[in-house]
Structure formats: C-alpha cells, structure tokens
Amino acid sequence: MQKKSKALLGLASALMLSSALPNLAKADELTLCWAAWDPANALVELSKDFTAKTGTTMKFEFVPWTNYADRFLNELNSHGKLCDLIIGDSQWIGGSAENGHYVKLNDFFDKEGIKMDDFVPATVVGYSEWPKNTPNYWALPAMGDVVGWTYRKDWFERPELKTEFKEKYGWDLAAPKTYDQLKQVAEFFQKREIDGKTVYGASIYTERGSEGITMGVTNVLYSWGFQYEDPKKPYEMEGIVNSAEAIKGLEFYKSLYDCCTPPGSSNVYMVESADAFKSGQVAMQMNFAFTWPGLYKDEKVGGDKIGFFPNPAEKAHFAQLGGQGISVVSYSDKKDAALQYIKWFAQPDVQAKWWELGGFSCLNSVVKAPGFATSQPYAQAFLDSMAIVKDFWAEPSYATLLQDMQKRVHNYVVAGNGTAQEALDGLVEDWTEVFKDDGKI
C-alpha cells in the first residue's frame, strides 16, 4: 500500500513546484482559519513546503467543530481581519459571496491557468460556485468529504455469525447495499454478545445543537426521493419537502434510531460516532470520510478489522456532501499573498501529497490516477461516495434553514414528538417563512 501511495505521489511530483510559482507576492505571515480536526493537522504539515518555497510563515486558527460556524461566521460578518485565508463550510458559499466576505476568484484563476474542469465536478458545484451551476467561483475545492460508513469486518467474517445471519435473512452477511439490508444487519448485531461484551447495531447522527442530525437524516431522505424544492419552481416546497417518499424516509431513520443504536445515542455527531466504533460498541457507524484514516490506524478496531462502504441505496442513491473550499477573505490586508497560497495548493504535486498526508484531494489528476483506488483501503469507498453526493441549502440564510431542520427532525426522531408528516409539514412552514423574509417568494 505504501509503495502504491509513493508511486502516486511520485507521478504527480514530476511537476516541479519550484517552476510553478514564479514571482510570488510576498508576505511575512498569513493566517489560515479552519476547523480543529485531523485534516487540519495534515495541512499544517503540508504548508511547511509553502513556507520553504516562499519564506512566508503560516499561522493557523483552528476551532472545534461545535464552535466553528459561530466563530468564523461572526468573524466574517464583523469584517474582521483575523483570517487571510479561510476553509469555510460548503453551505457558507452563498452568504459569503452575496455579502462580500470572499474574493471572487475567476480573474485570478484565468490569469494563473487554474481550471475548474480539473477538479471533481461535484466539489466545484458544492464548494466553489455561487449561484450554483454557474461559472462564478469563490473558493478552490480544498477538502473533499462525504458521509459514508465503516463496519467491523472481523465480526462480519466470523463463520458462526455468517451462518446464523444467512439462515435468518437469506443473504450473505456483508457490507449492505440497501437500507433494508443495513437495518437487517443492525438488528442482527443489536444487543448481541461478542467476546463477552454486549454490542449494538449502528451509530448514526442525532446531534441537535449544530448540524448533526441534519447531516445524518439527509442521507436517508435523499435516497427515498426527498428534494429541497420543485426543480421547475425554485423555492416551491409544498409536496416536495413533505412528499410521501420523504415521509417514509424520515420514518425509516427514526426506526433505525429506535431499534438499533446504543444507549445514550440522543446527541451523536462525528466525535461520538467515531468513539462508539473505536470502543468496540457498534458493528457499523455513520460518519464523514475524514474519520477513516484515523480509524484505519486505530490499534483496536483498524487494519484488517475495519471495512468501508458508501451509503446504501433505496429508491435513489445519494450521500450527504461534506467538505470545504479554500477562500481568500476580502477584508485581509494580504490578499495577493493569500492568492499565491491558493495557487500553490492547486498544484498537482501538492494535491498528491495532501492525499498522502491524510487530506482528501478534489483534483482529478489525483483521484483518477492509476492506483488511486488501491492507494488506501478506504479510497474506493471515497470515490464511490463522492460520485453520489448531494448537499443542503447553500442560501445566504442557510444557518436559519439548518436550525429549522435540526429542530423539526430531532423533535420527531429522538424526542418522539408527533409524526414524520407533522415534522416535514412544519419544516415547509419554517422554510417558507425564511424565503418570504428573504424576498425570494
């Protein structure tokens, strides 16, 4: 595996960085703002190469995910100068473009020969474009991410469990392809004793305070046919958000929560889900792909014990997009130097090393390179997942839209209040009010 990764990196490294960055704009120091997580640590290591080439010291302002949006959206809204560069969440792009927080990058990209066609299309739409599906770019795709699953491969391969499962459900115990199969696997493992310990079926997102349950339930809703609006009538949501299919999807998510999660699962997001898996508590866990490198390296549950799979399918087949683009903050006094960081970061050899260090590159020449799918045990699942992504609203009012969904879905799925139809009917009312206030309907 290491040889293949090095071969991939070596192939891209044929493009020498020293010849790719002539006439750099100089700055003594740049500050990059992002969330505090494993990929940020990888970026610190990667950025040492930028400092070596340019002499510019990189400072970093990393904030835990629970405070990430509040901290940096407040910084942007107050026109603060802390961040020269920011890796902002995909849903920020609309508000940051319309409110003038980010530098529009079209002219810079044209001048430097940076082509958006060189990046995975879904990441360009998700991380860079506003309005969506128009060639207006406010960020460079930086960190590809998507919700997927890990599973205890070693448990799935135990002969006695395989035999029992086949007798009960009529198919071979393996990574599930459909949500019905996923629920059957979760039910099979729920409260089962393995190696003297009681284990549970699955860990799923349920967190209320920030974005957790929305980032979880949308994976199921999308695959049941949920859409945010009528494709032919923007912001028309009645009968779309609360369609019969969407209601069934929400009911399924609640049924999975009720039947097959560990005790104390009412407020689970990325950290809690990973912890449930690392502690040997669950057979499967929902989580963003950024967690996969660390889980694979875990001494207790990694290596040959772990497997990876993309979201299952139902009526349709989608996965919730995560990840971010990197932008230049318009209030920075060092915009020219910050642009040079983006130019450096876009280089193929830098992107290949980014993947090698644990970041998730969005550059086609990296993810489509021969050997990429086998360069890491989770690479194929990442590719399969990124091929089916869909994202939440990226409207300027996304924060209100998000909290409306958090409230409605959590109240139904976790608190057990009302019905799925009542939850989604209420969500239509909430979102309609937001868009009326925005003057869009």
C-alpha positions as CSV (number, residue, x, y, z in Angstrom):
1,M,0.0,0.0,0.0
2,Q,2.8,2.4,0.9
3,K,4.6,1.6,-2.4
4,K,1.5,2.4,-4.4
5,S,0.9,5.7,-2.5
6,K,4.5,6.7,-3.1
7,A,4.2,5.8,-6.7
8,L,1.1,8.0,-7.0
9,L,2.9,10.9,-5.2
10,G,6.0,10.4,-7.4
11,L,4.0,10.6,-10.6
12,A,2.5,13.9,-9.6
13,S,5.8,15.2,-8.3
14,A,7.1,15.3,-11.8
15,L,5.6,18.8,-12.0
16,M,8.3,20.7,-10.0
17,L,6.8,23.2,-7.6
18,S,9.8,25.5,-8.0
19,S,9.0,26.1,-11.6
20,A,5.3,26.5,-10.9
21,L,5.4,29.6,-8.6
22,P,7.3,32.4,-10.2
23,N,7.1,36.0,-9.0
24,L,5.3,35.2,-5.7
25,A,3.6,38.1,-3.9
26,K,5.5,38.3,-0.6
27,A,4.1,38.4,2.9
28,D,5.9,37.7,6.2
29,E,2.9,35.9,7.6
30,L,-0.5,34.5,6.6
31,T,-3.3,33.2,8.9
32,L,-5.5,30.4,7.7
33,C,-8.7,29.6,9.6
34,W,-10.4,26.2,9.7
35,A,-11.9,23.6,12.0
36,A,-9.8,21.7,14.5
37,W,-9.7,18.1,13.2
38,D,-7.2,15.6,11.8
39,P,-7.1,17.1,8.2
40,A,-6.1,20.5,9.7
41,N,-3.1,18.8,11.3
42,A,-2.2,17.4,7.9
43,L,-2.5,20.9,6.3
44,V,-0.1,22.3,8.9
45,E,2.5,19.7,7.8
46,L,1.8,20.3,4.1
47,S,2.1,24.0,4.5
48,K,5.7,23.7,5.6
49,D,6.5,23.2,2.0
50,F,4.9,26.6,1.1
51,T,6.9,28.3,3.8
52,A,10.1,26.7,2.5
53,K,9.4,27.9,-1.0
54,T,8.2,31.4,-0.3
55,G,9.6,32.4,3.2
56,T,6.0,33.2,4.3
57,T,5.2,31.9,7.8
58,M,1.8,30.2,8.0
59,K,-0.2,30.7,11.2
60,F,-3.4,28.7,11.8
61,E,-6.6,29.4,13.7
62,F,-8.4,26.1,14.3
63,V,-11.7,26.0,16.2
64,P,-13.6,22.9,17.3
65,W,-16.5,21.9,15.0
66,T,-19.1,22.7,17.7
67,N,-17.9,26.4,17.6
68,Y,-16.6,26.5,14.0
69,A,-19.6,28.1,12.3
70,D,-20.4,30.6,15.1
71,R,-16.8,31.7,15.4
72,F,-15.9,32.3,11.8
73,L,-19.3,33.5,10.5
74,N,-19.1,36.1,13.3
75,E,-15.6,37.0,12.2
76,L,-16.7,37.4,8.6
77,N,-19.9,39.3,9.4
78,S,-17.9,41.7,11.6
79,H,-15.4,42.3,8.7
80,G,-12.6,41.0,10.9
81,K,-9.0,40.7,9.7
82,L,-8.0,37.6,11.6
83,C,-8.2,35.3,8.6
84,D,-6.3,35.9,5.4
85,L,-7.5,32.5,4.1
86,I,-10.5,30.5,5.3
87,I,-11.6,27.0,4.6
88,G,-15.3,27.6,5.0
89,D,-18.1,25.0,5.0
90,S,-19.8,24.3,1.7
91,Q,-23.1,25.9,2.9
92,W,-21.4,29.2,3.6
93,I,-20.7,29.9,0.0
94,G,-24.0,31.7,-0.9
95,G,-23.9,34.1,2.1
96,S,-20.2,34.7,1.8
97,A,-20.4,35.6,-1.9
98,E,-23.5,37.8,-1.6
99,N,-22.2,39.6,1.5
100,G,-18.8,40.2,0.0
101,H,-16.8,38.1,2.5
102,Y,-14.9,36.2,-0.1
103,V,-12.8,37.4,-3.0
104,K,-14.2,36.3,-6.3
105,L,-11.6,34.1,-7.9
106,N,-12.5,34.0,-11.6
107,D,-9.9,36.5,-12.8
108,F,-7.2,35.0,-10.7
109,F,-8.0,31.5,-11.9
110,D,-7.9,32.7,-15.6
111,K,-4.6,34.5,-15.0
112,E,-2.9,31.6,-13.4
113,G,-4.4,28.9,-15.6
114,I,-6.3,27.2,-12.8
115,K,-9.2,25.4,-14.4
116,M,-12.2,24.2,-12.5
117,D,-12.6,21.4,-15.0
118,D,-9.5,19.9,-13.4
119,F,-11.5,19.2,-10.2
120,V,-14.2,16.7,-9.3
121,P,-17.4,18.3,-10.7
122,A,-19.5,17.8,-7.5
123,T,-16.9,19.6,-5.4
124,V,-16.8,22.6,-7.8
125,V,-20.6,23.0,-7.5
126,G,-20.6,22.3,-3.8
127,Y,-17.6,24.2,-2.6
128,S,-16.8,26.9,-5.2
129,E,-19.9,28.1,-7.2
130,W,-22.4,30.8,-6.4
131,P,-25.0,30.9,-7.7
132,K,-25.0,27.1,-8.1
133,N,-24.3,25.7,-11.5
134,T,-22.9,29.0,-12.8
135,P,-19.2,29.7,-13.6
136,N,-18.8,32.1,-10.6
137,Y,-16.1,30.9,-8.3
138,W,-15.4,32.0,-4.7
139,A,-13.3,29.1,-3.5
140,L,-10.9,26.4,-4.6
141,P,-12.1,22.9,-3.7
142,A,-9.9,22.0,-0.8
143,M,-11.1,19.1,1.3
144,G,-13.4,16.5,-0.3
145,D,-15.7,14.9,2.3
146,V,-18.9,12.8,2.3
147,V,-20.9,10.8,4.7
148,G,-20.2,7.0,4.5
149,W,-19.9,4.0,6.7
150,T,-17.4,1.8,8.5
151,Y,-18.1,-1.7,9.7
152,R,-16.5,-4.4,11.8
153,K,-15.2,-6.5,9.0
154,D,-13.8,-9.0,11.5
155,W,-17.2,-9.6,13.0
156,F,-18.8,-9.9,9.6
157,E,-16.3,-12.6,8.7
158,R,-16.9,-14.9,11.7
159,P,-18.2,-18.2,10.3
160,E,-20.8,-18.8,13.1
161,L,-22.2,-15.3,12.6
162,K,-22.3,-15.7,8.8
163,T,-24.1,-18.9,9.1
164,E,-26.7,-17.6,11.6
165,F,-27.3,-14.4,9.5
166,K,-27.7,-16.4,6.2
167,E,-30.3,-18.7,7.9
168,K,-32.2,-15.7,9.3
169,Y,-32.2,-13.3,6.4
170,G,-31.4,-15.4,3.3
171,W,-28.3,-13.4,2.1
172,D,-24.6,-13.4,3.0
173,L,-23.5,-11.1,5.8
174,A,-21.6,-8.3,4.1
175,A,-21.5,-4.6,3.7
176,P,-25.1,-3.6,2.9
177,K,-26.2,-2.4,-0.5
178,T,-29.7,-1.1,0.5
179,Y,-31.1,0.5,3.6
180,D,-33.3,-2.5,4.2
181,Q,-30.1,-4.6,4.3
182,L,-28.5,-2.1,6.6
183,K,-31.3,-2.3,9.1
184,Q,-31.2,-6.1,9.0
185,V,-27.5,-6.1,9.8
186,A,-28.1,-3.6,12.6
187,E,-30.9,-5.6,14.1
188,F,-28.8,-8.8,13.9
189,F,-26.0,-7.2,15.9
190,Q,-28.2,-5.2,18.3
191,K,-27.5,-6.4,21.9
192,R,-25.5,-9.3,20.7
193,E,-22.7,-10.6,22.9
194,I,-19.3,-10.7,21.1
195,D,-16.2,-11.6,23.0
196,G,-18.0,-11.3,26.3
197,K,-19.3,-7.8,25.6
198,T,-22.7,-6.5,24.6
199,V,-22.6,-4.7,21.3
200,Y,-25.1,-2.7,19.2
201,G,-26.1,-2.4,15.6
202,A,-25.2,1.1,14.4
203,S,-24.2,4.6,15.4
204,I,-26.0,7.4,13.5
205,Y,-26.0,11.1,13.7
206,T,-28.6,12.6,16.2
207,E,-26.9,15.8,17.5
208,R,-29.3,18.7,18.0
209,G,-27.1,21.8,18.6
210,S,-25.3,22.4,15.4
211,E,-25.9,20.3,12.2
212,G,-25.5,16.7,13.3
213,I,-29.0,15.1,12.8
214,T,-29.5,17.0,9.5
215,M,-26.2,15.7,8.2
216,G,-27.4,12.2,9.1
217,V,-31.0,12.1,8.1
218,T,-30.5,13.7,4.7
219,N,-28.6,10.6,3.6
220,V,-31.7,8.6,4.0
221,L,-34.2,11.3,2.8
222,Y,-32.3,11.8,-0.4
223,S,-32.3,8.1,-1.1
224,W,-36.1,7.9,-0.6
225,G,-36.6,10.8,-3.1
226,F,-36.6,13.9,-0.9
227,Q,-35.8,17.2,-2.7
228,Y,-35.4,20.7,-1.3
229,E,-37.6,22.4,-3.9
230,D,-39.5,21.8,-7.1
231,P,-36.9,21.6,-9.9
232,K,-39.1,23.6,-12.1
233,K,-40.2,26.1,-9.5
234,P,-37.5,27.4,-7.2
235,Y,-38.4,27.7,-3.5
236,E,-41.7,25.8,-4.1
237,M,-41.6,23.2,-1.3
238,E,-45.1,22.1,-0.6
239,G,-45.5,18.4,-1.7
240,I,-41.7,18.2,-2.3
241,V,-40.0,18.5,1.1
242,N,-43.0,16.8,2.7
243,S,-43.7,14.3,-0.1
244,A,-44.9,10.8,0.7
245,E,-41.4,9.5,-0.1
246,A,-39.7,11.9,2.2
247,I,-42.1,11.0,5.0
248,K,-41.2,7.3,4.6
249,G,-37.5,8.1,4.6
250,L,-37.8,10.1,7.9
251,E,-39.8,7.2,9.4
252,F,-37.1,4.8,8.4
253,Y,-34.4,7.0,10.1
254,K,-36.4,7.0,13.3
255,S,-36.9,3.3,13.1
256,L,-33.2,2.8,12.8
257,Y,-32.6,5.0,15.8
258,D,-35.2,3.2,17.9
259,C,-34.2,-0.3,17.0
260,C,-30.5,-0.4,16.6
261,T,-28.4,2.3,18.3
262,P,-26.5,2.1,21.6
263,P,-27.9,3.5,24.8
264,G,-27.3,7.2,25.2
265,S,-27.4,8.0,21.5
266,S,-29.6,11.1,21.6
267,N,-26.8,13.6,20.8
268,V,-24.3,11.9,18.5
269,Y,-22.2,13.6,15.8
270,M,-18.8,13.0,14.4
271,V,-16.7,12.5,17.5
272,E,-19.3,10.4,19.4
273,S,-19.9,8.2,16.4
274,A,-16.2,7.5,15.9
275,D,-15.9,6.9,19.6
276,A,-18.7,4.3,19.6
277,F,-16.8,2.5,16.8
278,K,-13.4,2.7,18.4
279,S,-14.7,1.4,21.7
280,G,-16.0,-1.7,20.1
281,Q,-19.6,-0.8,20.9
282,V,-21.1,-1.0,17.4
283,A,-21.0,-3.1,14.3
284,M,-21.4,-0.1,11.9
285,Q,-21.1,3.6,12.2
286,M,-22.2,6.5,10.0
287,N,-19.5,9.2,9.7
288,F,-17.7,11.6,7.3
289,A,-14.9,10.1,5.3
290,F,-12.3,12.4,7.0
291,T,-12.5,10.0,10.0
292,W,-11.5,7.0,8.0
293,P,-7.7,7.4,8.0
294,G,-7.6,7.7,11.8
295,L,-10.0,4.7,12.3
296,Y,-7.9,2.6,9.9
297,K,-4.8,3.3,12.0
298,D,-6.6,2.5,15.3
299,E,-4.8,-0.4,17.0
300,K,-8.1,-1.9,18.4
301,V,-10.5,-1.6,15.5
302,G,-8.4,-0.7,12.5
303,G,-6.3,-2.6,10.0
304,D,-7.9,-5.9,9.0
305,K,-10.7,-5.4,11.4
306,I,-12.4,-2.4,9.6
307,G,-14.2,-2.1,6.3
308,F,-15.7,0.9,4.5
309,F,-18.8,1.3,2.3
310,P,-20.7,4.1,0.7
311,N,-24.3,5.0,1.7
312,P,-26.7,2.3,0.8
313,A,-29.4,2.9,-1.9
314,E,-33.2,2.8,-1.8
315,K,-35.4,4.5,-4.4
316,A,-32.4,6.7,-5.3
317,H,-28.7,6.6,-4.3
318,F,-27.2,9.7,-2.7
319,A,-24.8,10.7,0.1
320,Q,-24.6,13.9,2.1
321,L,-21.7,16.1,0.9
322,G,-19.3,17.3,3.4
323,G,-16.0,19.1,2.9
324,Q,-15.0,22.7,2.1
325,G,-13.3,25.0,-0.3
326,I,-10.5,27.5,0.5
327,S,-11.2,31.2,0.0
328,V,-9.4,34.5,0.3
329,V,-11.1,36.8,2.9
330,S,-11.9,40.1,1.3
331,Y,-11.1,42.0,4.5
332,S,-7.5,40.7,4.6
333,D,-4.6,43.2,4.0
334,K,-2.6,40.3,2.4
335,K,-5.0,39.2,-0.3
336,D,-2.2,39.0,-3.0
337,A,-0.1,36.7,-0.9
338,A,-3.1,34.7,0.1
339,L,-3.9,34.1,-3.6
340,Q,-0.4,32.7,-4.0
341,Y,-1.1,30.2,-1.3
342,I,-4.2,29.0,-3.3
343,K,-2.1,28.9,-6.5
344,W,0.5,26.7,-4.6
345,F,-2.2,24.5,-3.1
346,A,-3.7,23.8,-6.5
347,Q,-0.5,22.3,-7.9
348,P,-0.8,18.6,-8.7
349,D,2.2,17.5,-6.7
350,V,0.9,19.4,-3.7
351,Q,-2.5,17.8,-4.0
352,A,-1.0,14.4,-4.3
353,K,1.0,15.0,-1.0
354,W,-2.2,16.3,0.5
355,W,-3.8,12.9,-0.1
356,E,-0.7,11.2,1.2
357,L,-0.8,13.1,4.5
358,G,-4.5,12.4,5.2
359,G,-6.3,15.2,3.4
360,F,-8.9,14.4,0.7
361,S,-7.9,15.9,-2.6
362,C,-10.6,17.0,-5.1
363,L,-8.2,17.2,-8.1
364,N,-9.0,14.9,-10.9
365,S,-5.3,14.1,-11.6
366,V,-5.0,12.7,-8.1
367,V,-8.3,10.8,-7.7
368,K,-8.3,9.4,-11.2
369,A,-4.6,8.5,-11.2
370,P,-3.9,4.8,-11.8
371,G,-3.6,3.1,-8.4
372,F,-5.6,5.7,-6.5
373,A,-8.4,3.3,-5.7
374,T,-6.0,1.0,-4.0
375,S,-3.7,3.6,-2.6
376,Q,-5.6,3.4,0.7
377,P,-8.1,0.8,2.0
378,Y,-10.8,3.5,2.1
379,A,-10.0,5.1,-1.3
380,Q,-12.6,3.2,-3.3
381,A,-15.4,3.9,-0.8
382,F,-14.4,7.5,-1.0
383,L,-14.6,7.6,-4.8
384,D,-17.9,5.7,-4.8
385,S,-19.3,8.1,-2.2
386,M,-18.2,11.3,-4.0
387,A,-20.0,10.1,-7.1
388,I,-23.4,10.3,-5.4
389,V,-23.2,13.5,-3.3
390,K,-26.0,15.9,-2.7
391,D,-25.8,19.0,-0.4
392,F,-28.0,21.0,1.9
393,W,-29.2,24.5,1.1
394,A,-26.3,26.9,0.4
395,E,-28.5,30.0,0.5
396,P,-27.4,33.1,2.5
397,S,-30.0,32.2,5.1
398,Y,-28.6,28.6,5.4
399,A,-28.0,28.9,9.2
400,T,-31.7,29.6,9.8
401,L,-32.7,26.9,7.4
402,L,-30.4,24.4,9.1
403,Q,-31.6,25.2,12.6
404,D,-35.2,24.8,11.5
405,M,-34.4,21.3,10.2
406,Q,-32.4,20.4,13.3
407,K,-35.4,21.3,15.5
408,R,-38.1,19.6,13.4
409,V,-36.2,16.4,12.8
410,H,-34.7,16.0,16.3
411,N,-38.1,16.5,17.9
412,Y,-39.5,13.7,15.9
413,V,-36.6,11.2,15.6
414,V,-35.1,11.5,19.1
415,A,-37.7,13.1,21.3
416,G,-40.5,11.1,19.7
417,N,-42.9,14.0,19.3
418,G,-45.6,13.9,16.6
419,T,-45.3,12.2,13.3
420,A,-42.9,12.3,10.4
421,Q,-45.6,14.1,8.3
422,E,-46.1,16.7,11.0
423,A,-42.3,17.3,11.2
424,L,-41.9,17.8,7.5
425,D,-45.1,19.9,7.2
426,G,-43.7,22.1,9.9
427,L,-40.4,22.3,8.1
428,V,-42.1,23.5,4.9
429,E,-43.8,26.3,7.0
430,D,-40.5,27.3,8.6
431,W,-38.6,27.4,5.3
432,T,-41.4,29.2,3.5
433,E,-41.2,31.9,6.2
434,V,-37.4,32.3,5.7
435,F,-37.6,32.7,2.0
436,K,-40.5,35.1,2.3
437,D,-38.4,37.2,4.6
438,D,-35.6,37.0,2.1
439,G,-37.9,38.2,-0.7
440,K,-37.5,35.1,-2.7
441,I,-41.1,34.0,-2.6
